[in-house]
Amino acid sequence: MGRDWVPGFLVPIRGLSSYATKRNCMSVLMENTKFVQASSNSNQNQTSPLTCLRRELRSLPPLGLYRSIYRVPKRLSNVNEKAYTPQVVSIGPIHHGKKSLKPMEVQKKRYLRNYLEHTHQDMNYYVNIIKLNEEKLSNYYADPIEFSSDEFVKIVLVDATFIIEALLIKAGFIDINNNVEDCIFRQPWMLQDIKPDLLLLENQLPFFILEELFFPVRMFFSQQNISITKLAHNFFNNVVLHLEEQWNDSDQRFSHVEHFVDLFTKLSTYPVKPNCYDHKMRMETLYLPSATNLRQVGVKFKVRTTNLLDIQFCYDKGILEIPKLNIYDSTEIVIRNFVAFEQCHSFRNNYYITNYIVFLDYLINTPEDVELLVKYGIIANYLGDNNQVATMINKLGKGVSYSEDGFYFAEIFEQLCDYSKIPSHGRKANLKQNYFHSPWAAVFTITGQEAHDHAGPAIVLSYAISGISAMLSVFCYTEFAVEIPIAGGSFSYLRIELGDFIAFIAAGNLILEAIIGTAAVGRSWSSYFASLLTNDTDYLRIRVNFLPKGFDLWDPVAFLVIVLTNAIALSGTKRTSVLNWIDCILSLMVIVFIIVMGIVCGDVSNLNSYFPIGEKGIFEAAAIVYMSYVGFDMVAPMAEETKQPSRDISIGLVGSMSMITVIYLVGNDLCPHLLCTCSGGLLFTSVSPSKIIHGNGVSNKEFDHVVKLVPIVVYWFSGCH
């Protein structure tokens, strides 16, 4: 037979059919039974693990009904442990006794002594209050208290009176001018280090004990209606995210406050819309374009002055309103501890701060997103570095979990996503932001370039300096035109006065000037066509490998523009004259329109920070913008076409330069600054995108056709026909 096994006994049995074998089997079974019984009796003298477990279950401490002070979960503290650990002062039992925090213990005891003197109460009065509430106090902490009863009472007394005394000093109820022992308020940097420590989740005292110990002071100042809540609001005003200035501490939400973290979480989100969680959104469908992407599809940003949660989107107008967020050095610490409290304590999907951080995380991906929100006043960046703010916000959500069943901003997310999917919104925004946001975008390139790089709003002075310099040249031309009234302009003047060689050199320079000017205008056309297609300015240029680097881009658009212009010029004087008149009228209409819009829509505040880099920048810009005045010399060669050259050429030259200077000063300088909204007074930092304001045009040659038309107009009305 095969081998059979008796369940429970690993004893092999063979030949079960024989009587002897059966008898032997019975003997074995009896022996094993005796062995089990003996083993059972011997274990009775030992402690059973099950018995120990029963004892442990009976002796388990009750779970505190008030527990709200927790140790931060590892999934959060591992991301940035320093953000959850006190650096200067310990409050409560969790971090008490740490070596790095002991220096502040002496100052805390000084505050206790001062508080006893101010309230005229014996220390036993406060000790008895704490003793009566000792069990309730310990129940606020999620972890068991590891100190003895007396030591725990001592910790609470010293820390609570320290907090109350600090709040009273900050509010001005206690004068410290004569207190040389105060090392906190006499050293402002120390106070700024202490404030974040008092908002750490692990560094809290129950709020009720502060109110109990504060009672004698409240009675003394009963007519001023002060409270711990109001004093704390004043104390942390420049630390917490956003505090409502108008709030009612008798509101039901403030009827029971756990501690400072709970208080300021509520204050930062007060009031909460009642039915926001009725709108459900699954976490896997959660998506929101970044701020810069939203702007590209036509969403406009506006700052609100209400609480952090009061974010609204007007679909019809495309306006996203977001409350202002102040970013201080301590902001990351505050946010992380608020989120940690929600992670540990929220049982009804009340993840308000967590949901707000998720919203910010989607909205901000790059420093450009931060810059955009700073521009609209939604973020006040006291760190100064937009990249640092973007990195901080993107890391706040690491290790954070929240309910998949509901999201506070779900409706706004869906509205913004729907709005961004409509193609017409993106096309309208592209036209408005890139081409119609400012009429200066395609005309005053050199103004934007030099204002941005050198002069700032003082670019108007650069144009004035260049205009004066150009006027000196005009006087020279005028003198020559009166004395030598012949055609040929500067070539003829130099030939008569200085000889053929000097005239030959001047003629070469004039030809070179014409070539550079023509090339600049042609390249400008190519750049703007590329920008119109929302591409880089070199998009329409072709790289020629055998040419030197920097000169290896062939511009077919510029080539076609020059060929077309020459074809029109060669088609006949009459046709060219008609086209010049049309161009002249259209250009002057645009200039008048720009000046009028600058006067009507101007904002003088944009002229602040007038000299960003001083007089050096003004003269550097003047050397460049002088190129914009080139063209006035076109009047001089017309001497033989006028009835009275001495009179008409003089009027044409001086009059054209005067008009050009006025147009530049009024139109090209003052009005753009009035229209733009750029910070620091730099002209085109926000008026025109960088892809529109570029250097590929070499100079303001795209405006030269207007400049050259002014002398023609002056020439016509001065009788030069």
Secondary structure, DSSP 8 states (H G I E B T S, - for coil): ---EEETTEEEEE--TTSHHHHHHHHHHHHHHHHHHHHHHHHHTTS--HHHHHHHHHHT-----TT--B----HHHHTT-GGGGS-SS---SSSSTT-GGGTHHHHHHHHHHHHHHHHHT--HHHHHHHHHHTHHHHHHTBSS---S-HHHHHHHHHHHHHHHHHHHHHHHTSS--TT-TT-SSTTSHHHHHHHHHHTT-TTS---HHHHHHHHHHHHHHTGGGT--HHHHHHHHTTTTSS---SS--TTSGGGSS--SHHHHHHHHHT-S--TTGGGS---GGG-----HHHHHHTT-EEEEE-S-TT--EEETTTTEEEEE-EEE-TTHHHHHHHHHHHHHHH-SSS--HHHHHHHHHHHH--SHHHHHHHHHTTSEEESS--HHHHHHHHHHTTTT----SS--TTHHHHHHHHHHHT-HHHHHHHHHIIIIIS-TTTTT-HHHHHHIIIIIGGGHHHHHHHHHHHHHHHHHHHHHHHHH---TTTHHHHHHHHH-HHHHHHHHHHHHHHHHHHHHHHHHHHHHHHHHHTTS-TTTT-EE-TTS-TTS-EE-HHHHHHHHHHHHHHHT-HHHHHHHHHHHHHHHHHHHHHHHHHHHHH--GGGG-S--SS-HHHHHHHHHHHGGGGTTGGGSGGGGGGSSSHHHHHHHHHHHHHHHHHHHIIIIIIIHHHHH---GGG-TTTTTS-TTTS-STT-SGGGGHHHHHHHHHHHHHHTT--
